[in-house]
């Protein structure tokens, strides 16, 4: 098992954007954000080695 490459092992992803909201404390508009369960790992944060994306870095 490995950490999911899509959510970094958290089991969820955070989407930032949308219409946002006005913060009187900061005095400006802030983006809205929402958390969604990672569809790649099903929210577990782990994937089988066969499902993981391999990334190799070659230095030369």
PyMOL Python script that loads the backbone (N, CA, C, O; Angstrom):
from pymol import cmd

cmd.read_pdbstr("""\
ATOM      1  N   UNK A   1       0.851  -1.187   0.000  1.00  0.00           N
ATOM      2  CA  UNK A   1       0.000   0.000   0.000  1.00  0.00           C
ATOM      3  C   UNK A   1       0.892   1.244   0.000  1.00  0.00           C
ATOM      4  O   UNK A   1       1.967   1.268   0.599  1.00  0.00           O
ATOM      5  N   UNK A   2       0.413   2.253  -0.681  1.00  0.00           N
ATOM      6  CA  UNK A   2       1.102   3.539  -0.744  1.00  0.00           C
ATOM      7  C   UNK A   2       0.098   4.656  -0.513  1.00  0.00           C
ATOM      8  O   UNK A   2      -1.113   4.461  -0.613  1.00  0.00           O
ATOM      9  N   UNK A   3       0.629   5.829  -0.203  1.00  0.00           N
ATOM     10  CA  UNK A   3      -0.235   6.999  -0.113  1.00  0.00           C
ATOM     11  C   UNK A   3      -0.792   7.310  -1.487  1.00  0.00           C
ATOM     12  O   UNK A   3      -0.104   7.164  -2.497  1.00  0.00           O
ATOM     13  N   UNK A   4      -2.012   7.728  -1.516  1.00  0.00           N
ATOM     14  CA  UNK A   4      -2.682   8.055  -2.772  1.00  0.00           C
ATOM     15  C   UNK A   4      -1.999   9.265  -3.418  1.00  0.00           C
ATOM     16  O   UNK A   4      -1.785  10.274  -2.747  1.00  0.00           O
ATOM     17  N   UNK A   5      -1.651   9.181  -4.712  1.00  0.00           N
ATOM     18  CA  UNK A   5      -0.990  10.306  -5.367  1.00  0.00           C
ATOM     19  C   UNK A   5      -1.927  11.482  -5.633  1.00  0.00           C
ATOM     20  O   UNK A   5      -1.456  12.591  -5.882  1.00  0.00           O
ATOM     21  N   UNK A   6      -3.227  11.267  -5.586  1.00  0.00           N
ATOM     22  CA  UNK A   6      -4.181  12.334  -5.878  1.00  0.00           C
ATOM     23  C   UNK A   6      -4.490  13.190  -4.651  1.00  0.00           C
ATOM     24  O   UNK A   6      -4.665  14.402  -4.770  1.00  0.00           O
ATOM     25  N   UNK A   7      -4.559  12.573  -3.487  1.00  0.00           N
ATOM     26  CA  UNK A   7      -4.899  13.331  -2.277  1.00  0.00           C
ATOM     27  C   UNK A   7      -3.740  13.414  -1.296  1.00  0.00           C
ATOM     28  O   UNK A   7      -3.871  14.038  -0.243  1.00  0.00           O
ATOM     29  N   UNK A   8      -2.609  12.800  -1.621  1.00  0.00           N
ATOM     30  CA  UNK A   8      -1.447  12.852  -0.740  1.00  0.00           C
ATOM     31  C   UNK A   8      -1.609  12.049   0.537  1.00  0.00           C
ATOM     32  O   UNK A   8      -0.892  12.281   1.510  1.00  0.00           O
ATOM     33  N   UNK A   9      -2.541  11.107   0.544  1.00  0.00           N
ATOM     34  CA  UNK A   9      -2.756  10.280   1.725  1.00  0.00           C
ATOM     35  C   UNK A   9      -3.774  10.842   2.697  1.00  0.00           C
ATOM     36  O   UNK A   9      -4.019  10.245   3.745  1.00  0.00           O
ATOM     37  N   UNK A  10      -4.379  11.989   2.368  1.00  0.00           N
ATOM     38  CA  UNK A  10      -5.360  12.596   3.267  1.00  0.00           C
ATOM     39  C   UNK A  10      -6.743  11.963   3.166  1.00  0.00           C
ATOM     40  O   UNK A  10      -7.514  11.990   4.125  1.00  0.00           O
ATOM     41  N   UNK A  11      -7.056  11.395   2.005  1.00  0.00           N
ATOM     42  CA  UNK A  11      -8.379  10.812   1.807  1.00  0.00           C
ATOM     43  C   UNK A  11      -9.399  11.805   1.289  1.00  0.00           C
ATOM     44  O   UNK A  11     -10.535  11.427   1.004  1.00  0.00           O
ATOM     45  N   UNK A  12      -9.018  13.066   1.163  1.00  0.00           N
ATOM     46  CA  UNK A  12      -9.921  14.084   0.627  1.00  0.00           C
ATOM     47  C   UNK A  12      -9.114  15.089  -0.184  1.00  0.00           C
ATOM     48  O   UNK A  12      -7.900  15.210  -0.021  1.00  0.00           O
ATOM     49  N   UNK A  13      -9.796  15.792  -1.043  1.00  0.00           N
ATOM     50  CA  UNK A  13      -9.177  16.867  -1.812  1.00  0.00           C
ATOM     51  C   UNK A  13      -9.937  18.153  -1.515  1.00  0.00           C
ATOM     52  O   UNK A  13     -11.137  18.120  -1.243  1.00  0.00           O
ATOM     53  N   UNK A  14      -9.248  19.271  -1.564  1.00  0.00           N
ATOM     54  CA  UNK A  14      -9.845  20.570  -1.285  1.00  0.00           C
ATOM     55  C   UNK A  14      -9.905  21.358  -2.580  1.00  0.00           C
ATOM     56  O   UNK A  14      -8.887  21.575  -3.237  1.00  0.00           O
ATOM     57  N   UNK A  15     -11.108  21.784  -2.941  1.00  0.00           N
ATOM     58  CA  UNK A  15     -11.305  22.618  -4.116  1.00  0.00           C
ATOM     59  C   UNK A  15     -11.490  24.053  -3.647  1.00  0.00           C
ATOM     60  O   UNK A  15     -12.348  24.334  -2.810  1.00  0.00           O
ATOM     61  N   UNK A  16     -10.685  24.958  -4.189  1.00  0.00           N
ATOM     62  CA  UNK A  16     -10.739  26.365  -3.806  1.00  0.00           C
ATOM     63  C   UNK A  16     -11.212  27.165  -5.004  1.00  0.00           C
ATOM     64  O   UNK A  16     -10.772  26.928  -6.128  1.00  0.00           O
ATOM     65  N   UNK A  17     -12.092  28.096  -4.770  1.00  0.00           N
ATOM     66  CA  UNK A  17     -12.595  28.946  -5.846  1.00  0.00           C
ATOM     67  C   UNK A  17     -14.043  29.287  -5.598  1.00  0.00           C
ATOM     68  O   UNK A  17     -14.475  29.438  -4.455  1.00  0.00           O
ATOM     69  N   UNK A  18     -14.777  29.406  -6.664  1.00  0.00           N
ATOM     70  CA  UNK A  18     -16.193  29.718  -6.541  1.00  0.00           C
ATOM     71  C   UNK A  18     -16.417  31.182  -6.245  1.00  0.00           C
ATOM     72  O   UNK A  18     -15.492  31.991  -6.315  1.00  0.00           O
ATOM     73  N   UNK A  19     -17.656  31.521  -5.912  1.00  0.00           N
ATOM     74  CA  UNK A  19     -17.992  32.927  -5.695  1.00  0.00           C
ATOM     75  C   UNK A  19     -17.356  33.527  -4.448  1.00  0.00           C
ATOM     76  O   UNK A  19     -17.145  34.738  -4.391  1.00  0.00           O
ATOM     77  N   UNK A  20     -17.054  32.721  -3.470  1.00  0.00           N
ATOM     78  CA  UNK A  20     -16.410  33.216  -2.257  1.00  0.00           C
ATOM     79  C   UNK A  20     -17.371  33.933  -1.331  1.00  0.00           C
ATOM     80  O   UNK A  20     -18.590  33.850  -1.477  1.00  0.00           O
ATOM     81  N   UNK A  21     -16.790  34.636  -0.376  1.00  0.00           N
ATOM     82  CA  UNK A  21     -17.593  35.366   0.593  1.00  0.00           C
ATOM     83  C   UNK A  21     -16.801  36.572   1.082  1.00  0.00           C
ATOM     84  O   UNK A  21     -15.574  36.605   0.996  1.00  0.00           O
ATOM     85  N   UNK A  22     -17.525  37.558   1.596  1.00  0.00           N
ATOM     86  CA  UNK A  22     -16.875  38.763   2.105  1.00  0.00           C
ATOM     87  C   UNK A  22     -16.554  38.573   3.581  1.00  0.00           C
ATOM     88  O   UNK A  22     -17.421  38.200   4.371  1.00  0.00           O
ATOM     89  N   UNK A  23     -15.302  38.833   3.946  1.00  0.00           N
ATOM     90  CA  UNK A  23     -14.875  38.734   5.336  1.00  0.00           C
ATOM     91  C   UNK A  23     -14.724  40.135   5.902  1.00  0.00           C
ATOM     92  O   UNK A  23     -13.865  40.901   5.466  1.00  0.00           O
ATOM     93  N   UNK A  24     -15.557  40.464   6.868  1.00  0.00           N
ATOM     94  CA  UNK A  24     -15.442  41.790   7.482  1.00  0.00           C
ATOM     95  C   UNK A  24     -14.185  41.878   8.343  1.00  0.00           C
ATOM     96  O   UNK A  24     -13.657  42.971   8.550  1.00  0.00           O
ATOM     97  N   UNK A  25     -13.699  40.748   8.847  1.00  0.00           N
ATOM     98  CA  UNK A  25     -12.474  40.747   9.649  1.00  0.00           C
ATOM     99  C   UNK A  25     -11.259  41.101   8.796  1.00  0.00           C
ATOM    100  O   UNK A  25     -10.381  41.842   9.238  1.00  0.00           O
ATOM    101  N   UNK A  26     -11.208  40.569   7.567  1.00  0.00           N
ATOM    102  CA  UNK A  26     -10.092  40.865   6.669  1.00  0.00           C
ATOM    103  C   UNK A  26     -10.370  42.075   5.785  1.00  0.00           C
ATOM    104  O   UNK A  26      -9.439  42.688   5.263  1.00  0.00           O
ATOM    105  N   UNK A  27     -11.640  42.420   5.616  1.00  0.00           N
ATOM    106  CA  UNK A  27     -12.001  43.569   4.796  1.00  0.00           C
ATOM    107  C   UNK A  27     -11.918  43.310   3.302  1.00  0.00           C
ATOM    108  O   UNK A  27     -11.766  44.248   2.520  1.00  0.00           O
ATOM    109  N   UNK A  28     -12.016  42.049   2.897  1.00  0.00           N
ATOM    110  CA  UNK A  28     -11.986  41.744   1.464  1.00  0.00           C
ATOM    111  C   UNK A  28     -12.729  40.438   1.196  1.00  0.00           C
ATOM    112  O   UNK A  28     -13.225  39.779   2.109  1.00  0.00           O
ATOM    113  N   UNK A  29     -12.787  40.088  -0.087  1.00  0.00           N
ATOM    114  CA  UNK A  29     -13.431  38.847  -0.501  1.00  0.00           C
ATOM    115  C   UNK A  29     -12.445  37.695  -0.386  1.00  0.00           C
ATOM    116  O   UNK A  29     -11.279  37.828  -0.760  1.00  0.00           O
ATOM    117  N   UNK A  30     -12.909  36.576   0.126  1.00  0.00           N
ATOM    118  CA  UNK A  30     -12.094  35.371   0.243  1.00  0.00           C
ATOM    119  C   UNK A  30     -12.731  34.265  -0.595  1.00  0.00           C
ATOM    120  O   UNK A  30     -13.956  34.194  -0.702  1.00  0.00           O
ATOM    121  N   UNK A  31     -11.907  33.406  -1.185  1.00  0.00           N
ATOM    122  CA  UNK A  31     -12.485  32.321  -1.991  1.00  0.00           C
ATOM    123  C   UNK A  31     -13.151  31.274  -1.107  1.00  0.00           C
ATOM    124  O   UNK A  31     -12.749  31.051   0.035  1.00  0.00           O
ATOM    125  N   UNK A  32     -14.163  30.648  -1.654  1.00  0.00           N
ATOM    126  CA  UNK A  32     -14.790  29.553  -0.916  1.00  0.00           C
ATOM    127  C   UNK A  32     -13.991  28.281  -1.172  1.00  0.00           C
ATOM    128  O   UNK A  32     -13.306  28.164  -2.189  1.00  0.00           O
ATOM    129  N   UNK A  33     -14.080  27.348  -0.263  1.00  0.00           N
ATOM    130  CA  UNK A  33     -13.397  26.072  -0.458  1.00  0.00           C
ATOM    131  C   UNK A  33     -14.303  24.958   0.050  1.00  0.00           C
ATOM    132  O   UNK A  33     -15.148  25.162   0.922  1.00  0.00           O
ATOM    133  N   UNK A  34     -14.103  23.782  -0.517  1.00  0.00           N
ATOM    134  CA  UNK A  34     -14.889  22.633  -0.090  1.00  0.00           C
ATOM    135  C   UNK A  34     -14.019  21.390  -0.144  1.00  0.00           C
ATOM    136  O   UNK A  34     -13.146  21.256  -1.002  1.00  0.00           O
ATOM    137  N   UNK A  35     -14.273  20.494   0.781  1.00  0.00           N
ATOM    138  CA  UNK A  35     -13.554  19.222   0.826  1.00  0.00           C
ATOM    139  C   UNK A  35     -14.450  18.138   0.246  1.00  0.00           C
ATOM    140  O   UNK A  35     -15.645  18.077   0.535  1.00  0.00           O
ATOM    141  N   UNK A  36     -13.853  17.288  -0.575  1.00  0.00           N
ATOM    142  CA  UNK A  36     -14.576  16.151  -1.126  1.00  0.00           C
ATOM    143  C   UNK A  36     -13.735  14.900  -0.957  1.00  0.00           C
ATOM    144  O   UNK A  36     -12.506  14.942  -1.013  1.00  0.00           O
ATOM    145  N   UNK A  37     -14.415  13.797  -0.750  1.00  0.00           N
ATOM    146  CA  UNK A  37     -13.732  12.516  -0.616  1.00  0.00           C
ATOM    147  C   UNK A  37     -12.989  12.218  -1.909  1.00  0.00           C
ATOM    148  O   UNK A  37     -13.527  12.422  -2.998  1.00  0.00           O
ATOM    149  N   UNK A  38     -11.773  11.744  -1.799  1.00  0.00           N
ATOM    150  CA  UNK A  38     -10.961  11.422  -2.972  1.00  0.00           C
ATOM    151  C   UNK A  38     -11.594  10.245  -3.708  1.00  0.00           C
ATOM    152  O   UNK A  38     -11.810   9.182  -3.126  1.00  0.00           O
ATOM    153  N   UNK A  39     -11.887  10.441  -4.982  1.00  0.00           N
ATOM    154  CA  UNK A  39     -12.517   9.373  -5.755  1.00  0.00           C
ATOM    155  C   UNK A  39     -11.512   8.309  -6.183  1.00  0.00           C
ATOM    156  O   UNK A  39     -11.904   7.190  -6.513  1.00  0.00           O
ATOM    157  N   UNK A  40     -10.232   8.638  -6.183  1.00  0.00           N
ATOM    158  CA  UNK A  40      -9.218   7.681  -6.624  1.00  0.00           C
ATOM    159  C   UNK A  40      -8.992   6.592  -5.578  1.00  0.00           C
ATOM    160  O   UNK A  40      -8.888   5.415  -5.921  1.00  0.00           O
ATOM    161  N   UNK A  41      -8.916   6.978  -4.307  1.00  0.00           N
ATOM    162  CA  UNK A  41      -8.660   5.996  -3.242  1.00  0.00           C
ATOM    163  C   UNK A  41      -9.913   5.673  -2.433  1.00  0.00           C
ATOM    164  O   UNK A  41      -9.865   4.827  -1.540  1.00  0.00           O
ATOM    165  N   UNK A  42     -11.026   6.329  -2.731  1.00  0.00           N
ATOM    166  CA  UNK A  42     -12.259   6.065  -1.993  1.00  0.00           C
ATOM    167  C   UNK A  42     -12.270   6.650  -0.599  1.00  0.00           C
ATOM    168  O   UNK A  42     -13.081   6.246   0.234  1.00  0.00           O
ATOM    169  N   UNK A  43     -11.384   7.595  -0.328  1.00  0.00           N
ATOM    170  CA  UNK A  43     -11.337   8.242   0.976  1.00  0.00           C
ATOM    171  C   UNK A  43     -10.440   7.567   1.989  1.00  0.00           C
ATOM    172  O   UNK A  43     -10.379   8.002   3.139  1.00  0.00           O
ATOM    173  N   UNK A  44      -9.738   6.510   1.592  1.00  0.00           N
ATOM    174  CA  UNK A  44      -8.859   5.818   2.536  1.00  0.00           C
ATOM    175  C   UNK A  44      -7.489   6.467   2.634  1.00  0.00           C
ATOM    176  O   UNK A  44      -6.818   6.350   3.660  1.00  0.00           O
ATOM    177  N   UNK A  45      -7.064   7.155   1.571  1.00  0.00           N
ATOM    178  CA  UNK A  45      -5.736   7.757   1.550  1.00  0.00           C
ATOM    179  C   UNK A  45      -4.653   6.802   1.093  1.00  0.00           C
ATOM    180  O   UNK A  45      -3.490   7.186   0.976  1.00  0.00           O
ATOM    181  N   UNK A  46      -5.033   5.550   0.834  1.00  0.00           N
ATOM    182  CA  UNK A  46      -4.068   4.534   0.419  1.00  0.00           C
ATOM    183  C   UNK A  46      -4.513   3.875  -0.879  1.00  0.00           C
ATOM    184  O   UNK A  46      -5.708   3.736  -1.139  1.00  0.00           O
ATOM    185  N   UNK A  47      -3.542   3.473  -1.686  1.00  0.00           N
ATOM    186  CA  UNK A  47      -3.822   2.738  -2.919  1.00  0.00           C
ATOM    187  C   UNK A  47      -2.887   1.539  -2.995  1.00  0.00           C
ATOM    188  O   UNK A  47      -1.820   1.524  -2.380  1.00  0.00           O
ATOM    189  N   UNK A  48      -3.296   0.559  -3.742  1.00  0.00           N
ATOM    190  CA  UNK A  48      -2.439  -0.597  -3.993  1.00  0.00           C
ATOM    191  C   UNK A  48      -1.259  -0.150  -4.843  1.00  0.00           C
ATOM    192  O   UNK A  48      -1.359   0.833  -5.576  1.00  0.00           O
ATOM    193  N   UNK A  49      -0.168  -0.847  -4.752  1.00  0.00           N
ATOM    194  CA  UNK A  49       1.032  -0.489  -5.506  1.00  0.00           C
ATOM    195  C   UNK A  49       0.743  -0.509  -7.000  1.00  0.00           C
ATOM    196  O   UNK A  49       1.278   0.323  -7.733  1.00  0.00           O
ATOM    197  N   UNK A  50      -0.088  -1.434  -7.475  1.00  0.00           N
ATOM    198  CA  UNK A  50      -0.409  -1.513  -8.895  1.00  0.00           C
ATOM    199  C   UNK A  50      -1.175  -0.281  -9.361  1.00  0.00           C
ATOM    200  O   UNK A  50      -1.056   0.111 -10.522  1.00  0.00           O
ATOM    201  N   UNK A  51      -1.972   0.346  -8.464  1.00  0.00           N
ATOM    202  CA  UNK A  51      -2.772   1.508  -8.826  1.00  0.00           C
ATOM    203  C   UNK A  51      -1.992   2.806  -8.738  1.00  0.00           C
ATOM    204  O   UNK A  51      -2.395   3.807  -9.331  1.00  0.00           O
ATOM    205  N   UNK A  52      -0.892   2.809  -8.014  1.00  0.00           N
ATOM    206  CA  UNK A  52      -0.130   4.039  -7.800  1.00  0.00           C
ATOM    207  C   UNK A  52       0.596   4.440  -9.077  1.00  0.00           C
ATOM    208  O   UNK A  52       1.027   3.594  -9.861  1.00  0.00           O
ATOM    209  N   UNK A  53       0.719   5.731  -9.265  1.00  0.00           N
ATOM    210  CA  UNK A  53       1.453   6.240 -10.414  1.00  0.00           C
ATOM    211  C   UNK A  53       2.921   6.339 -10.046  1.00  0.00           C
ATOM    212  O   UNK A  53       3.276   6.976  -9.054  1.00  0.00           O
ATOM    213  N   UNK A  54       3.759   5.723 -10.827  1.00  0.00           N
ATOM    214  CA  UNK A  54       5.190   5.746 -10.567  1.00  0.00           C
ATOM    215  C   UNK A  54       5.796   7.000 -11.185  1.00  0.00           C
ATOM    216  O   UNK A  54       5.543   7.315 -12.348  1.00  0.00           O
ATOM    217  N   UNK A  55       6.586   7.701 -10.411  1.00  0.00           N
ATOM    218  CA  UNK A  55       7.300   8.872 -10.900  1.00  0.00           C
ATOM    219  C   UNK A  55       8.763   8.667 -10.563  1.00  0.00           C
ATOM    220  O   UNK A  55       9.131   8.538  -9.395  1.00  0.00           O
ATOM    221  N   UNK A  56       9.579   8.639 -11.572  1.00  0.00           N
ATOM    222  CA  UNK A  56      11.005   8.450 -11.362  1.00  0.00           C
ATOM    223  C   UNK A  56      11.735   9.705 -11.799  1.00  0.00           C
ATOM    224  O   UNK A  56      11.415  10.295 -12.831  1.00  0.00           O
ATOM    225  N   UNK A  57      12.701  10.102 -11.022  1.00  0.00           N
ATOM    226  CA  UNK A  57      13.510  11.271 -11.338  1.00  0.00           C
ATOM    227  C   UNK A  57      14.930  10.784 -11.582  1.00  0.00           C
ATOM    228  O   UNK A  57      15.551  10.163 -10.720  1.00  0.00           O
ATOM    229  N   UNK A  58      15.416  11.073 -12.751  1.00  0.00           N
ATOM    230  CA  UNK A  58      16.774  10.679 -13.101  1.00  0.00           C
ATOM    231  C   UNK A  58      17.669  11.904 -13.024  1.00  0.00           C
ATOM    232  O   UNK A  58      17.369  12.943 -13.610  1.00  0.00           O
ATOM    233  N   UNK A  59      18.752  11.775 -12.307  1.00  0.00           N
ATOM    234  CA  UNK A  59      19.726  12.854 -12.216  1.00  0.00           C
ATOM    235  C   UNK A  59      20.967  12.423 -12.973  1.00  0.00           C
ATOM    236  O   UNK A  59      21.413  11.281 -12.856  1.00  0.00           O
ATOM    237  N   UNK A  60      21.517  13.333 -13.742  1.00  0.00           N
ATOM    238  CA  UNK A  60      22.663  12.907 -14.510  1.00  0.00           C
ATOM    239  C   UNK A  60      23.578  13.985 -14.892  1.00  0.00           C
ATOM    240  O   UNK A  60      24.588  13.734 -15.549  1.00  0.00           O
TER     241      UNK A  60
END
""", "prot")
cmd.dss("prot")
cmd.show_as("cartoon", "prot")
cmd.util.cbc("prot")
cmd.orient("prot")
